[in-house]
Amino acid sequence: MNGPAWNHRHLEANGIGIHYVRHGVGPPLVLLHGWSEFWYTWRKNLPVLAREFDVVAPDLRGFGDTDKPVLPDPPKSLLGNLVEDLRGLVDSLGIERFGVLSHDVGAYVGQGFAWKYPERFSGLTLPAVRFPTPSGR
């Protein structure tokens, strides 16, 4: 899996176009990037993880080749949009339960999804991130 062999894909979900890279077979694992990154931040992890997992590395809303709609009003509702983007992505891919490896901004999306849809997770890894309460306090 060298540079040109990346499996770039696009789909429509939650009202936006989402770009993602997908490799491997096995239990589904979604990789969520941080600020100001995109799927490529996982380029060294993807080949290794794809040996054991069906790895999906999307560009979050506003990053990479995913659509960049204007910020919602109020801006604090952006997390809800990102959570629903993730739900739309995995639903479109036919993934019911999955693991998440995320950091930075992606970690907030992973946590938000875990609070809203706990039955969908097989695991959640959030290296070096603060853990907010469900209300965000």
N, C-alpha and C positions, 0 to 999 in steps of 0.2 A: 504494500500500500504506500506508494510514493506519490508525491505531489499530484500529477495529472490523474491518478487513479481514484481520487476521492469521488464518492457517490453523492453528488449534489442533487437535491430534489426540492421541489416547491409544492405547496398546497395552500388552499384557501381555508381559513378557520377564524372564527370569531370576528369576521368582517375585514380581515387583512390577509395579505399574502405572506406566508412564512417560508423562509429558506431553511433547510436543514441538511446535514450530512448523515448518512446511515450506513453502518457496516456491521457485519458479524451475524452470528446466530446464537440462540440461547435465550435466557431470560432478558426481558427488556430493561435497559438502563439509559436514562436520559441525563445528559451532561448540560448543565446550565452555566454559562459564562458570567463574568463580572463586568464592571465598568472599566473602561470603555473598550471592551473586547467584542469578539464574536466567536463563532464555532471554532475558528482556527487556533484559539488558545489551547484547545484540547488535542492538537495535531500529533503530539508525541504520545498521548495516552490512548487515542483511538485505536491504533493498530494492536496494542497490547490487550486492551479491554475487549476488542472485537473477537479475540480468540475464544472467549467464554460467554460473551453477551451480545445481544442485539442492541447495538449502541446507536442512539439518536442524539445528535448535537445540533440543536437549533440556534439560529440567530434570534435573540429576543426582539420584541417590538422596538423599533427605533435603532437597531444595530445591524451591521453587515448588510446582507441582501434581503432582509425582511422589511416589510413596509414601515414607513416612518410617518404615521399620522400625527396631527397636531396633538399637543398635550390635552388631556381632558380637563374640564372645569368642574370641580376643583382638582388641581393636580394630584392631591392625595389619593384620588380614585384610580391612579395609574396602576398601583399594585393589583387591584381587582381585575383590571384589564389584562395584565400579564398572567395572572393566575388562570383566567378564562382562555387566554391564548394557549397556554400549556394544555388545558383540558381539551380544547378544540384540536390541537395537534395530535395528542395521543388517541382521542376518539377517532379522528380521521384515519389514523394508522391502524386502528383495530386493537389497540393496546388497552387492556382493562387494568391490570396491576403492573407496576413497574418500580424500579429503584431510581433514585436521583442522587447524582453527585454534583454539587454546586458550591459556588463561593461568591462572596461579594453580593452584587445585585441579584445574581441567580439564586443565592441562598435565601434571600427574602421571598423570591418567587416560590422556591421549594417549600419554605415554611408556610407561606400563605396557602399553597395548595394542600399541604398536609393538614392544616387546621380545617379547611373547607371540605376536603375529600379524603379523610384518613383511610377509608376502606380501599382506596386505589393504590396505596403504597405497599411495596414489599420491603422497602428500606429507604432511608434518607441519610445522606452524609453531608455535613456542613462544616468543613474545616475552617477554623479560625474565624468564626462569625458570632455576633451577639444574638441571643435568643429572645425575641420580643414576646410579650403575652399575646393572646388571641386578639385583644383590643388594640394592639400596637403600642401600648404604653411601656 
